[in-house]
Amino acid sequence: DLTCEGHPEYEAVRLTQITVKGSGSAQQTVAVPDAFVKVECASLETNGSYRALEVTVEGGQMTFKGTDGDWVAYIYCATKYNLGFEWNNSYPNILNRDAVARFIEVTFDTYEGAVENFSEVIEAVFDDEAQLLAVHHIVPAGLTNPVLPYDYDIFDTFEKKFGYDLRPLLPLVYNSDSDEAIRLRAHFYAHIGD
């Protein structure tokens, strides 16, 4: 909590995939996910090909238009990690350099200031608080929308590193076992690791 206190932009976020299957070109409406921040991007898949999908958000609802035939809409939303526990209400986003700097300041700089001859007395520190928080291992049963690690500039920094925009290809990262999807996931997680 200390890391994010006064800095909501440091709070852990993740990229949540919302999947909607349908048929025909009628307008569709789906509720925004819990802890919704924004729609990052969206794709409409028909017959194995993807195109950008325009999604509007109003009053807790996401609205978009289908297309002729059967289709699958993939909407990617930035959502805050809002599953606080009795001892913590917020977690820092370790993909955000400023959040990590603040975490070090409020944690380890505080320890160092409290312990005389810190580097001579403290041999090592274990910390399991800093984590990506983009998994469901500690969330309630029934949460079904898959998530990925995320920060607000992740796609810009990804494109600078790999030379292509990952956003239109996100359905493959989440849903496919094709060779292309495996390559995309390898690029994505290499970037997360960096």
Residue, then its C-alpha position, 0 to 999 in steps of 0.5 A: d500500500l505504501t508504494c501506491e499511496g498518493h500514486p494510483e498510476y503505480e497500481a498493478v494493472r493487467l490486460t484482460q481479454i473479454t470474448v464475445k461470440g455472435s452472428g450478424s451485424a446487430q449492435q452488441t453490448v457487454a459489461v465492462p470487467d471489474a476494476f476497468v480502466k480502459v479499452e486498449c484495443a479490440s479485434l473482430e475475427t471472421n473466418g480466421s482473419y482479424r480486423a480492428l473493432e471499434v468499441t465505445v464505453e458508456g455507463g459501465q457497458m462496452t458497445f460494438k457492432g457485429t458483422d455478417g456471418d459468425w464472428v468472435a469479438y476480442i476486447y482487451c481492457a486494462t484492469k486494475y488488480n483489485l483483489g486486496f487482502e486484509w493486509n494489503n489493498s494495492y500492489p505496485n506494477i513492477l513493469n512501471r519503473d517509477a513504481v519500482a523506484r518508489f517501492i525500493e524507496v519505501t521498503f529498502d531505503t526505510y530498512e537501510g535507514a533503520v538498521e545501523n551498518f545495514s550492508e554489514v548486518i543484512e546479508a540478503v533480503f527475501d521479498d515476495e510482494a513484488q510480482l506481476l499479478a497477472v495470474h489467477h492463482i490467488v483469485p476467486a473461483g469463477l474468474t474466467n477472463p484470461v489476463l496478461p501482464y500489462d503497463y500503459d506503455i507496454f505496446d509502444t515499448f514492445e514495438k520499439k524492441f521487435g518492430y511490429d505492433l502486437r495489438p492486432l495480434l493479441p487474439l493469437v497470444y491469448n488463444s492459439d497454439s500456432d507457430e506464429a502464436i508461439r513466436l508472439r508469446a515468446h516475444f511478449y514474455a521476453h519483453i516482460g522479462d526485460 
